[in-house]
Amino acid sequence: MAILLIAEHDNATISDQTAKALSAALQIGSDVYALVAGRGAKGAADAAARLKGVSKVLLAEADELTERLAEPLAALVVGIAGAYDTIIALATSSGKTVAPRVAALLDVAQVSETIEVISPNTFKRPIYAGNAIQTVQSTDAKKVITASFPSASQGNAAAVENISAAADPGLSIFIENKLSETDRPELTSAKIGTRAGLLEKFQEVILPVADKLGAAVGASLAAVDAGYAPNDWQVGQTGKVAAPDLYIAVGISGDHPAPCRHGGFEVAINKDEEAPIFQVANYGLVGDLFVILPEISRSI
């Protein structure tokens, strides 16, 4: 069973999220081909070749692929899709843009944000903002899924094969990137993550702990809407998918993001001992977060 993994990169390096999607691919089958599409992307292709479990790297280079716009990338994937049973994109903003186009062009259903592989055609995914887990079985001949699992390891030496890009549909043009800058890790690739709900003193209690742990900071929709955190910190159904090794949920009760459930250890801090999040957390601290977090910060 051949699997095509759409790698994300900056033409020089592979994103950490690619290794996480590779973990999902390896649970489906062992014959995984990584597609690196860009311009001057040999460095990224070599990095993908070092990911353990990749059988071969397909390197497609063209001017229209420089910024990995969704339309030319989707056209490229569809053009080579005949050789693959499953196509996997990352559960990122880019993956969520490319995968639906690929699925539509192939006339198949997409399985979004999978968190567990039961069999090559059966997956688990979150619904209702992560409050329930749905088991989905795809009967399509080709499967198109997005996923983010714990990272695959390094130590491989796969071959890199150059392939031709597809004709550019010409439906969009790249204008510019406006990226937020922070000294903290990127939320989607962080090893440690903290997430907070609607906190009156969000920055005062959350950031000192995050800084000492070297953790990324996420926020619930309520905290973002209230202005306590920027939009790019939002995680969950309408935000980013994160799978850190250590996930600390602060003041989060029932809107637990299911994509985090397979990421590693989870610690919940909430003054309500009946909060639903304690049902899925590995560890729970019942108490006032305004007391507990400063104590944690002082002890680190």
C-alpha positions as protocol buffer text, in pm:
chain_id: "A"
residue {
  index: 1
  type: MET
  ca { x: 0 y: 0 z: 0 }
}
residue {
  index: 2
  type: ALA
  ca { x: 174 y: 317 z: -123 }
}
residue {
  index: 3
  type: ILE
  ca { x: 122 y: 639 z: 72 }
}
residue {
  index: 4
  type: LEU
  ca { x: 199 y: 994 z: -41 }
}
residue {
  index: 5
  type: LEU
  ca { x: 293 y: 1239 z: 234 }
}
residue {
  index: 6
  type: ILE
  ca { x: 279 y: 1609 z: 142 }
}
residue {
  index: 7
  type: ALA
  ca { x: 574 y: 1760 z: 328 }
}
residue {
  index: 8
  type: GLU
  ca { x: 574 y: 2115 z: 458 }
}
residue {
  index: 9
  type: HIS
  ca { x: 899 y: 2310 z: 441 }
}
residue {
  index: 10
  type: ASP
  ca { x: 1062 y: 2648 z: 377 }
}
residue {
  index: 11
  type: ASN
  ca { x: 1268 y: 2514 z: 84 }
}
residue {
  index: 12
  type: ALA
  ca { x: 1566 y: 2467 z: 316 }
}
residue {
  index: 13
  type: THR
  ca { x: 1429 y: 2265 z: 608 }
}
residue {
  index: 14
  type: ILE
  ca { x: 1136 y: 2038 z: 684 }
}
residue {
  index: 15
  type: SER
  ca { x: 876 y: 2148 z: 939 }
}
residue {
  index: 16
  type: ASP
  ca { x: 842 y: 1947 z: 1259 }
}
residue {
  index: 17
  type: GLN
  ca { x: 481 y: 1882 z: 1164 }
}
residue {
  index: 18
  type: THR
  ca { x: 593 y: 1671 z: 866 }
}
residue {
  index: 19
  type: ALA
  ca { x: 747 y: 1416 z: 1103 }
}
residue {
  index: 20
  type: LYS
  ca { x: 418 y: 1405 z: 1295 }
}
residue {
  index: 21
  type: ALA
  ca { x: 214 y: 1334 z: 982 }
}
residue {
  index: 22
  type: LEU
  ca { x: 471 y: 1068 z: 888 }
}
residue {
  index: 23
  type: SER
  ca { x: 391 y: 888 z: 1213 }
}
residue {
  index: 24
  type: ALA
  ca { x: 30 y: 862 z: 1098 }
}
residue {
  index: 25
  type: ALA
  ca { x: 138 y: 739 z: 754 }
}
residue {
  index: 26
  type: LEU
  ca { x: 351 y: 462 z: 905 }
}
residue {
  index: 27
  type: GLN
  ca { x: 51 y: 334 z: 1100 }
}
residue {
  index: 28
  type: ILE
  ca { x: -132 y: 290 z: 770 }
}
residue {
  index: 29
  type: GLY
  ca { x: 149 y: 127 z: 571 }
}
residue {
  index: 30
  type: SER
  ca { x: 524 y: 102 z: 532 }
}
residue {
  index: 31
  type: ASP
  ca { x: 569 y: 232 z: 176 }
}
residue {
  index: 32
  type: VAL
  ca { x: 570 y: 608 z: 232 }
}
residue {
  index: 33
  type: TYR
  ca { x: 676 y: 859 z: -34 }
}
residue {
  index: 34
  type: ALA
  ca { x: 735 y: 1218 z: 79 }
}
residue {
  index: 35
  type: LEU
  ca { x: 654 y: 1492 z: -170 }
}
residue {
  index: 36
  type: VAL
  ca { x: 868 y: 1806 z: -140 }
}
residue {
  index: 37
  type: ALA
  ca { x: 734 y: 2074 z: -374 }
}
residue {
  index: 38
  type: GLY
  ca { x: 905 y: 2411 z: -394 }
}
residue {
  index: 39
  type: ARG
  ca { x: 1192 y: 2598 z: -556 }
}
residue {
  index: 40
  type: GLY
  ca { x: 1554 y: 2545 z: -457 }
}
residue {
  index: 41
  type: ALA
  ca { x: 1423 y: 2286 z: -213 }
}
residue {
  index: 42
  type: LYS
  ca { x: 1702 y: 2026 z: -229 }
}
residue {
  index: 43
  type: GLY
  ca { x: 1787 y: 2099 z: 136 }
}
residue {
  index: 44
  type: ALA
  ca { x: 1430 y: 2025 z: 242 }
}
residue {
  index: 45
  type: ALA
  ca { x: 1426 y: 1709 z: 30 }
}
residue {
  index: 46
  type: ASP
  ca { x: 1746 y: 1585 z: 194 }
}
residue {
  index: 47
  type: ALA
  ca { x: 1597 y: 1655 z: 537 }
}
residue {
  index: 48
  type: ALA
  ca { x: 1284 y: 1458 z: 446 }
}
residue {
  index: 49
  type: ALA
  ca { x: 1502 y: 1170 z: 326 }
}
residue {
  index: 50
  type: ARG
  ca { x: 1648 y: 1143 z: 677 }
}
residue {
  index: 51
  type: LEU
  ca { x: 1309 y: 1081 z: 838 }
}
residue {
  index: 52
  type: LYS
  ca { x: 1289 y: 718 z: 943 }
}
residue {
  index: 53
  type: GLY
  ca { x: 1021 y: 535 z: 748 }
}
residue {
  index: 54
  type: VAL
  ca { x: 1034 y: 738 z: 425 }
}
residue {
  index: 55
  type: SER
  ca { x: 1087 y: 506 z: 128 }
}
residue {
  index: 56
  type: LYS
  ca { x: 1163 y: 779 z: -124 }
}
residue {
  index: 57
  type: VAL
  ca { x: 1145 y: 1157 z: -153 }
}
residue {
  index: 58
  type: LEU
  ca { x: 985 y: 1309 z: -462 }
}
residue {
  index: 59
  type: LEU
  ca { x: 1127 y: 1655 z: -532 }
}
residue {
  index: 60
  type: ALA
  ca { x: 924 y: 1882 z: -761 }
}
residue {
  index: 61
  type: GLU
  ca { x: 1064 y: 2228 z: -833 }
}
residue {
  index: 62
  type: ALA
  ca { x: 901 y: 2509 z: -1028 }
}
residue {
  index: 63
  type: ASP
  ca { x: 856 y: 2883 z: -992 }
}
residue {
  index: 64
  type: GLU
  ca { x: 486 y: 2846 z: -914 }
}
residue {
  index: 65
  type: LEU
  ca { x: 569 y: 2611 z: -625 }
}
residue {
  index: 66
  type: THR
  ca { x: 807 y: 2854 z: -451 }
}
residue {
  index: 67
  type: GLU
  ca { x: 545 y: 2962 z: -196 }
}
residue {
  index: 68
  type: ARG
  ca { x: 351 y: 2633 z: -200 }
}
residue {
  index: 69
  type: LEU
  ca { x: 25 y: 2792 z: -314 }
}
residue {
  index: 70
  type: ALA
  ca { x: -267 y: 2554 z: -279 }
}
residue {
  index: 71
  type: GLU
  ca { x: -377 y: 2534 z: -643 }
}
residue {
  index: 72
  type: PRO
  ca { x: -49 y: 2438 z: -814 }
}
residue {
  index: 73
  type: LEU
  ca { x: 41 y: 2205 z: -527 }
}
residue {
  index: 74
  type: ALA
  ca { x: -298 y: 2033 z: -546 }
}
residue {
  index: 75
  type: ALA
  ca { x: -261 y: 1998 z: -924 }
}
residue {
  index: 76
  type: LEU
  ca { x: 78 y: 1834 z: -873 }
}
residue {
  index: 77
  type: VAL
  ca { x: -58 y: 1591 z: -614 }
}
residue {
  index: 78
  type: VAL
  ca { x: -355 y: 1493 z: -831 }
}
residue {
  index: 79
  type: GLY
  ca { x: -124 y: 1440 z: -1126 }
}
residue {
  index: 80
  type: ILE
  ca { x: 74 y: 1171 z: -941 }
}
residue {
  index: 81
  type: ALA
  ca { x: -211 y: 1040 z: -721 }
}
residue {
  index: 82
  type: GLY
  ca { x: -270 y: 733 z: -935 }
}
residue {
  index: 83
  type: ALA
  ca { x: 25 y: 551 z: -776 }
}
residue {
  index: 84
  type: TYR
  ca { x: -98 y: 595 z: -419 }
}
residue {
  index: 85
  type: ASP
  ca { x: -376 y: 452 z: -206 }
}
residue {
  index: 86
  type: THR
  ca { x: -357 y: 719 z: 64 }
}
residue {
  index: 87
  type: ILE
  ca { x: -261 y: 1086 z: 50 }
}
residue {
  index: 88
  type: ILE
  ca { x: -172 y: 1254 z: 379 }
}
residue {
  index: 89
  type: ALA
  ca { x: -142 y: 1626 z: 443 }
}
residue {
  index: 90
  type: LEU
  ca { x: -56 y: 1796 z: 768 }
}
residue {
  index: 91
  type: ALA
  ca { x: -328 y: 1925 z: 1001 }
}
residue {
  index: 92
  type: THR
  ca { x: -202 y: 2281 z: 954 }
}
residue {
  index: 93
  type: SER
  ca { x: -345 y: 2584 z: 777 }
}
residue {
  index: 94
  type: SER
  ca { x: -154 y: 2486 z: 464 }
}
residue {
  index: 95
  type: GLY
  ca { x: -261 y: 2121 z: 480 }
}
residue {
  index: 96
  type: LYS
  ca { x: -621 y: 2219 z: 542 }
}
residue {
  index: 97
  type: THR
  ca { x: -608 y: 2429 z: 225 }
}
residue {
  index: 98
  type: VAL
  ca { x: -445 y: 2173 z: -4 }
}
residue {
  index: 99
  type: ALA
  ca { x: -612 y: 1849 z: 110 }
}
residue {
  index: 100
  type: PRO
  ca { x: -975 y: 1953 z: 38 }
}
residue {
  index: 101
  type: ARG
  ca { x: -875 y: 2059 z: -313 }
}
residue {
  index: 102
  type: VAL
  ca { x: -704 y: 1727 z: -373 }
}
residue {
  index: 103
  type: ALA
  ca { x: -1004 y: 1535 z: -239 }
}
residue {
  index: 104
  type: ALA
  ca { x: -1247 y: 1735 z: -454 }
}
residue {
  index: 105
  type: LEU
  ca { x: -1040 y: 1689 z: -769 }
}
residue {
  index: 106
  type: LEU
  ca { x: -1019 y: 1314 z: -701 }
}
residue {
  index: 107
  type: ASP
  ca { x: -1391 y: 1305 z: -614 }
}
residue {
  index: 108
  type: VAL
  ca { x: -1335 y: 1137 z: -277 }
}
residue {
  index: 109
  type: ALA
  ca { x: -1422 y: 1228 z: 81 }
}
residue {
  index: 110
  type: GLN
  ca { x: -1159 y: 1376 z: 310 }
}
residue {
  index: 111
  type: VAL
  ca { x: -1099 y: 1256 z: 666 }
}
residue {
  index: 112
  type: SER
  ca { x: -985 y: 1558 z: 866 }
}
residue {
  index: 113
  type: GLU
  ca { x: -756 y: 1586 z: 1169 }
}
residue {
  index: 114
  type: THR
  ca { x: -722 y: 1215 z: 1240 }
}
residue {
  index: 115
  type: ILE
  ca { x: -585 y: 1132 z: 1582 }
}
residue {
  index: 116
  type: GLU
  ca { x: -575 y: 753 z: 1558 }
}
residue {
  index: 117
  type: VAL
  ca { x: -540 y: 493 z: 1283 }
}
residue {
  index: 118
  type: ILE
  ca { x: -746 y: 179 z: 1346 }
}
residue {
  index: 119
  type: SER
  ca { x: -688 y: 24 z: 1004 }
}
residue {
  index: 120
  type: PRO
  ca { x: -582 y: 154 z: 661 }
}
residue {
  index: 121
  type: ASN
  ca { x: -938 y: 273 z: 596 }
}
residue {
  index: 122
  type: THR
  ca { x: -1066 y: 343 z: 948 }
}
residue {
  index: 123
  type: PHE
  ca { x: -972 y: 641 z: 1159 }
}
residue {
  index: 124
  type: LYS
  ca { x: -1067 y: 833 z: 1471 }
}
residue {
  index: 125
  type: ARG
  ca { x: -1117 y: 1208 z: 1463 }
}
residue {
  index: 126
  type: PRO
  ca { x: -1260 y: 1473 z: 1697 }
}
residue {
  index: 127
  type: ILE
  ca { x: -1603 y: 1628 z: 1655 }
}
residue {
  index: 128
  type: TYR
  ca { x: -1807 y: 1881 z: 1853 }
}
residue {
  index: 129
  type: ALA
  ca { x: -1500 y: 2092 z: 1933 }
}
residue {
  index: 130
  type: GLY
  ca { x: -1317 y: 1787 z: 2066 }
}
residue {
  index: 131
  type: ASN
  ca { x: -1587 y: 1680 z: 2309 }
}
residue {
  index: 132
  type: ALA
  ca { x: -1651 y: 1355 z: 2122 }
}
residue {
  index: 133
  type: ILE
  ca { x: -1444 y: 1117 z: 1910 }
}
residue {
  index: 134
  type: GLN
  ca { x: -1586 y: 988 z: 1584 }
}
residue {
  index: 135
  type: THR
  ca { x: -1475 y: 664 z: 1417 }
}
residue {
  index: 136
  type: VAL
  ca { x: -1480 y: 702 z: 1039 }
}
residue {
  index: 137
  type: GLN
  ca { x: -1444 y: 430 z: 777 }
}
residue {
  index: 138
  type: SER
  ca { x: -1368 y: 539 z: 423 }
}
residue {
  index: 139
  type: THR
  ca { x: -1490 y: 323 z: 135 }
}
residue {
  index: 140
  type: ASP
  ca { x: -1318 y: 538 z: -131 }
}
residue {
  index: 141
  type: ALA
  ca { x: -1047 y: 374 z: -339 }
}
residue {
  index: 142
  type: LYS
  ca { x: -816 y: 659 z: -241 }
}
residue {
  index: 143
  type: LYS
  ca { x: -802 y: 813 z: 103 }
}
residue {
  index: 144
  type: VAL
  ca { x: -720 y: 1180 z: 161 }
}
residue {
  index: 145
  type: ILE
  ca { x: -655 y: 1262 z: 526 }
}
residue {
  index: 146
  type: THR
  ca { x: -497 y: 1529 z: 743 }
}
residue {
  index: 147
  type: ALA
  ca { x: -315 y: 1423 z: 1057 }
}
residue {
  index: 148
  type: SER
  ca { x: -74 y: 1522 z: 1333 }
}
residue {
  index: 149
  type: PHE
  ca { x: 74 y: 1247 z: 1551 }
}
residue {
  index: 150
  type: PRO
  ca { x: 385 y: 1231 z: 1774 }
}
residue {
  index: 151
  type: SER
  ca { x: 696 y: 1287 z: 1563 }
}
residue {
  index: 152
  type: ALA
  ca { x: 871 y: 1013 z: 1369 }
}
residue {
  index: 153
  type: SER
  ca { x: 1243 y: 974 z: 1436 }
}
residue {
  index: 154
  type: GLN
  ca { x: 1551 y: 1064 z: 1230 }
}
residue {
  index: 155
  type: GLY
  ca { x: 1817 y: 829 z: 1099 }
}
residue {
  index: 156
  type: ASN
  ca { x: 1715 y: 733 z: 746 }
}
residue {
  index: 157
  type: ALA
  ca { x: 1878 y: 763 z: 404 }
}
residue {
  index: 158
  type: ALA
  ca { x: 1601 y: 751 z: 146 }
}
residue {
  index: 159
  type: ALA
  ca { x: 1662 y: 830 z: -220 }
}
residue {
  index: 160
  type: VAL
  ca { x: 1555 y: 1164 z: -366 }
}
residue {
  index: 161
  type: GLU
  ca { x: 1390 y: 1155 z: -709 }
}
residue {
  index: 162
  type: ASN
  ca { x: 1321 y: 1465 z: -917 }
}
residue {
  index: 163
  type: ILE
  ca { x: 974 y: 1484 z: -1072 }
}
residue {
  index: 164
  type: SER
  ca { x: 805 y: 1739 z: -1298 }
}
residue {
  index: 165
  type: ALA
  ca { x: 559 y: 1993 z: -1164 }
}
residue {
  index: 166
  type: ALA
  ca { x: 204 y: 2010 z: -1298 }
}
residue {
  index: 167
  type: ALA
  ca { x: 80 y: 2299 z: -1511 }
}
residue {
  index: 168
  type: ASP
  ca { x: -4 y: 2600 z: -1295 }
}
residue {
  index: 169
  type: PRO
  ca { x: -385 y: 2654 z: -1283 }
}
residue {
  index: 170
  type: GLY
  ca { x: -311 y: 3026 z: -1238 }
}
residue {
  index: 171
  type: LEU
  ca { x: -593 y: 3075 z: -988 }
}
residue {
  index: 172
  type: SER
  ca { x: -393 y: 3263 z: -728 }
}
residue {
  index: 173
  type: ILE
  ca { x: -74 y: 3464 z: -687 }
}
residue {
  index: 174
  type: PHE
  ca { x: 158 y: 3509 z: -393 }
}
residue {
  index: 175
  type: ILE
  ca { x: 172 y: 3862 z: -250 }
}
residue {
  index: 176
  type: GLU
  ca { x: 353 y: 3846 z: 84 }
}
residue {
  index: 177
  type: ASN
  ca { x: 390 y: 3664 z: 414 }
}
residue {
  index: 178
  type: LYS
  ca { x: 317 y: 3844 z: 739 }
}
residue {
  index: 179
  type: LEU
  ca { x: 443 y: 3621 z: 1018 }
}
residue {
  index: 180
  type: SER
  ca { x: 418 y: 3681 z: 1390 }
}
residue {
  index: 181
  type: GLU
  ca { x: 751 y: 3669 z: 1574 }
}
residue {
  index: 182
  type: THR
  ca { x: 808 y: 3522 z: 1919 }
}
residue {
  index: 183
  type: ASP
  ca { x: 1092 y: 3385 z: 2126 }
}
residue {
  index: 184
  type: ARG
  ca { x: 872 y: 3091 z: 2225 }
}
residue {
  index: 185
  type: PRO
  ca { x: 845 y: 2768 z: 2022 }
}
residue {
  index: 186
  type: GLU
  ca { x: 596 y: 2747 z: 1738 }
}
residue {
  index: 187
  type: LEU
  ca { x: 272 y: 2612 z: 1885 }
}
residue {
  index: 188
  type: THR
  ca { x: 226 y: 2328 z: 1635 }
}
residue {
  index: 189
  type: SER
  ca { x: 580 y: 2194 z: 1683 }
}
residue {
  index: 190
  type: ALA
  ca { x: 633 y: 2259 z: 2056 }
}
residue {
  index: 191
  type: LYS
  ca { x: 743 y: 1981 z: 2290 }
}
residue {
  index: 192
  type: ILE
  ca { x: 571 y: 2154 z: 2582 }
}
residue {
  index: 193
  type: GLY
  ca { x: 248 y: 2349 z: 2555 }
}
residue {
  index: 194
  type: THR
  ca { x: 30 y: 2543 z: 2796 }
}
residue {
  index: 195
  type: ARG
  ca { x: -326 y: 2637 z: 2722 }
}
residue {
  index: 196
  type: ALA
  ca { x: -542 y: 2875 z: 2916 }
}
residue {
  index: 197
  type: GLY
  ca { x: -907 y: 2968 z: 2923 }
}
residue {
  index: 198
  type: LEU
  ca { x: -1068 y: 3303 z: 3003 }
}
residue {
  index: 199
  type: LEU
  ca { x: -814 y: 3448 z: 3247 }
}
residue {
  index: 200
  type: GLU
  ca { x: -828 y: 3799 z: 3388 }
}
residue {
  index: 201
  type: LYS
  ca { x: -451 y: 3799 z: 3434 }
}
residue {
  index: 202
  type: PHE
  ca { x: -358 y: 3575 z: 3142 }
}
residue {
  index: 203
  type: GLN
  ca { x: -10 y: 3708 z: 3084 }
}
residue {
  index: 204
  type: GLU
  ca { x: 72 y: 3754 z: 3451 }
}
residue {
  index: 205
  type: VAL
  ca { x: 11 y: 3392 z: 3549 }
}
residue {
  index: 206
  type: ILE
  ca { x: 68 y: 3196 z: 3226 }
}
residue {
  index: 207
  type: LEU
  ca { x: 373 y: 3348 z: 3063 }
}
residue {
  index: 208
  type: PRO
  ca { x: 621 y: 3313 z: 3352 }
}
residue {
  index: 209
  type: VAL
  ca { x: 557 y: 2938 z: 3368 }
}
residue {
  index: 210
  type: ALA
  ca { x: 575 y: 2901 z: 2990 }
}
residue {
  index: 211
  type: ASP
  ca { x: 900 y: 3097 z: 2970 }
}
residue {
  index: 212
  type: LYS
  ca { x: 1069 y: 2888 z: 3239 }
}
residue {
  index: 213
  type: LEU
  ca { x: 960 y: 2564 z: 3072 }
}
residue {
  index: 214
  type: GLY
  ca { x: 1048 y: 2686 z: 2724 }
}
residue {
  index: 215
  type: ALA
  ca { x: 690 y: 2611 z: 2628 }
}
residue {
  index: 216
  type: ALA
  ca { x: 460 y: 2739 z: 2356 }
}
residue {
  index: 217
  type: VAL
  ca { x: 141 y: 2908 z: 2471 }
}
residue {
  index: 218
  type: GLY
  ca { x: -204 y: 2831 z: 2336 }
}
residue {
  index: 219
  type: ALA
  ca { x: -541 y: 2979 z: 2420 }
}
residue {
  index: 220
  type: SER
  ca { x: -906 y: 2892 z: 2403 }
}
residue {
  index: 221
  type: LEU
  ca { x: -1144 y: 3074 z: 2171 }
}
residue {
  index: 222
  type: ALA
  ca { x: -1289 y: 3260 z: 2471 }
}
residue {
  index: 223
  type: ALA
  ca { x: -947 y: 3393 z: 2574 }
}
residue {
  index: 224
  type: VAL
  ca { x: -869 y: 3504 z: 2217 }
}
residue {
  index: 225
  type: ASP
  ca { x: -1209 y: 3670 z: 2172 }
}
residue {
  index: 226
  type: ALA
  ca { x: -1165 y: 3851 z: 2503 }
}
residue {
  index: 227
  type: GLY
  ca { x: -833 y: 3993 z: 2386 }
}
residue {
  index: 228
  type: TYR
  ca { x: -617 y: 3811 z: 2640 }
}
residue {
  index: 229
  type: ALA
  ca { x: -425 y: 3625 z: 2370 }
}
residue {
  index: 230
  type: PRO
  ca { x: -351 y: 3681 z: 1998 }
}
residue {
  index: 231
  type: ASN
  ca { x: -530 y: 3485 z: 1727 }
}
residue {
  index: 232
  type: ASP
  ca { x: -226 y: 3275 z: 1636 }
}
residue {
  index: 233
  type: TRP
  ca { x: -228 y: 3124 z: 1986 }
}
residue {
  index: 234
  type: GLN
  ca { x: -573 y: 2972 z: 1943 }
}
residue {
  index: 235
  type: VAL
  ca { x: -594 y: 2593 z: 1948 }
}
residue {
  index: 236
  type: GLY
  ca { x: -884 y: 2356 z: 1906 }
}
residue {
  index: 237
  type: GLN
  ca { x: -1155 y: 2319 z: 1644 }
}
residue {
  index: 238
  type: THR
  ca { x: -1114 y: 2668 z: 1498 }
}
residue {
  index: 239
  type: GLY
  ca { x: -743 y: 2706 z: 1577 }
}
residue {
  index: 240
  type: LYS
  ca { x: -421 y: 2511 z: 1551 }
}
residue {
  index: 241
  type: VAL
  ca { x: -366 y: 2142 z: 1611 }
}
residue {
  index: 242
  type: ALA
  ca { x: -96 y: 2071 z: 1869 }
}
residue {
  index: 243
  type: ALA
  ca { x: 52 y: 1746 z: 1995 }
}
residue {
  index: 244
  type: PRO
  ca { x: 317 y: 1837 z: 2253 }
}
residue {
  index: 245
  type: ASP
  ca { x: 497 y: 1587 z: 2475 }
}
residue {
  index: 246
  type: LEU
  ca { x: 368 y: 1776 z: 2780 }
}
residue {
  index: 247
  type: TYR
  ca { x: 39 y: 1964 z: 2765 }
}
residue {
  index: 248
  type: ILE
  ca { x: -77 y: 2178 z: 3057 }
}
residue {
  index: 249
  type: ALA
  ca { x: -441 y: 2288 z: 3043 }
}
residue {
  index: 250
  type: VAL
  ca { x: -506 y: 2581 z: 3275 }
}
residue {
  index: 251
  type: GLY
  ca { x: -862 y: 2679 z: 3355 }
}
residue {
  index: 252
  type: ILE
  ca { x: -992 y: 2464 z: 3069 }
}
residue {
  index: 253
  type: SER
  ca { x: -1303 y: 2269 z: 3159 }
}
residue {
  index: 254
  type: GLY
  ca { x: -1495 y: 2104 z: 2878 }
}
residue {
  index: 255
  type: ASP
  ca { x: -1361 y: 2238 z: 2549 }
}
residue {
  index: 256
  type: HIS
  ca { x: -1058 y: 2010 z: 2555 }
}
residue {
  index: 257
  type: PRO
  ca { x: -893 y: 1989 z: 2211 }
}
residue {
  index: 258
  type: ALA
  ca { x: -899 y: 1621 z: 2118 }
}
residue {
  index: 259
  type: PRO
  ca { x: -606 y: 1650 z: 1873 }
}
residue {
  index: 260
  type: CYS
  ca { x: -385 y: 1697 z: 2179 }
}
residue {
  index: 261
  type: ARG
  ca { x: -495 y: 1370 z: 2335 }
}
residue {
  index: 262
  type: HIS
  ca { x: -233 y: 1155 z: 2166 }
}
residue {
  index: 263
  type: GLY
  ca { x: 50 y: 1402 z: 2208 }
}
residue {
  index: 264
  type: GLY
  ca { x: 185 y: 1292 z: 2545 }
}
residue {
  index: 265
  type: PHE
  ca { x: 127 y: 1366 z: 2913 }
}
residue {
  index: 266
  type: GLU
  ca { x: -151 y: 1606 z: 3001 }
}
residue {
  index: 267
  type: VAL
  ca { x: -187 y: 1805 z: 3320 }
}
residue {
  index: 268
  type: ALA
  ca { x: -514 y: 1982 z: 3399 }
}
residue {
  index: 269
  type: ILE
  ca { x: -545 y: 2264 z: 3652 }
}
residue {
  index: 270
  type: ASN
  ca { x: -899 y: 2360 z: 3746 }
}
residue {
  index: 271
  type: LYS
  ca { x: -1079 y: 2457 z: 4066 }
}
residue {
  index: 272
  type: ASP
  ca { x: -1384 y: 2251 z: 3962 }
}
residue {
  index: 273
  type: GLU
  ca { x: -1308 y: 1888 z: 4051 }
}
residue {
  index: 274
  type: GLU
  ca { x: -1597 y: 1780 z: 3827 }
}
residue {
  index: 275
  type: ALA
  ca { x: -1454 y: 1951 z: 3519 }
}
residue {
  index: 276
  type: PRO
  ca { x: -1475 y: 1712 z: 3218 }
}
residue {
  index: 277
  type: ILE
  ca { x: -1110 y: 1767 z: 3132 }
}
residue {
  index: 278
  type: PHE
  ca { x: -1007 y: 1558 z: 3433 }
}
residue {
  index: 279
  type: GLN
  ca { x: -1156 y: 1257 z: 3252 }
}
residue {
  index: 280
  type: VAL
  ca { x: -888 y: 1273 z: 2982 }
}
residue {
  index: 281
  type: ALA
  ca { x: -591 y: 1428 z: 3164 }
}
residue {
  index: 282
  type: ASN
  ca { x: -307 y: 1209 z: 3293 }
}
residue {
  index: 283
  type: TYR
  ca { x: -269 y: 1431 z: 3599 }
}
residue {
  index: 284
  type: GLY
  ca { x: -505 y: 1676 z: 3760 }
}
residue {
  index: 285
  type: LEU
  ca { x: -456 y: 1959 z: 4009 }
}
residue {
  index: 286
  type: VAL
  ca { x: -773 y: 2082 z: 4175 }
}
residue {
  index: 287
  type: GLY
  ca { x: -731 y: 2437 z: 4294 }
}
residue {
  index: 288
  type: ASP
  ca { x: -718 y: 2805 z: 4211 }
}
residue {
  index: 289
  type: LEU
  ca { x: -492 y: 2858 z: 3910 }
}
residue {
  index: 290
  type: PHE
  ca { x: -397 y: 3202 z: 4042 }
}
residue {
  index: 291
  type: VAL
  ca { x: -242 y: 3026 z: 4341 }
}
residue {
  index: 292
  type: ILE
  ca { x: -108 y: 2713 z: 4172 }
}
residue {
  index: 293
  type: LEU
  ca { x: 66 y: 2876 z: 3874 }
}
residue {
  index: 294
  type: PRO
  ca { x: 278 y: 3120 z: 4078 }
}
residue {
  index: 295
  type: GLU
  ca { x: 381 y: 2828 z: 4302 }
}
residue {
  index: 296
  type: ILE
  ca { x: 481 y: 2626 z: 3995 }
}
residue {
  index: 297
  type: SER
  ca { x: 674 y: 2923 z: 3857 }
}
residue {
  index: 298
  type: ARG
  ca { x: 865 y: 2967 z: 4184 }
}
residue {
  index: 299
  type: SER
  ca { x: 952 y: 2596 z: 4199 }
}
residue {
  index: 300
  type: ILE
  ca { x: 1097 y: 2570 z: 3848 }
}
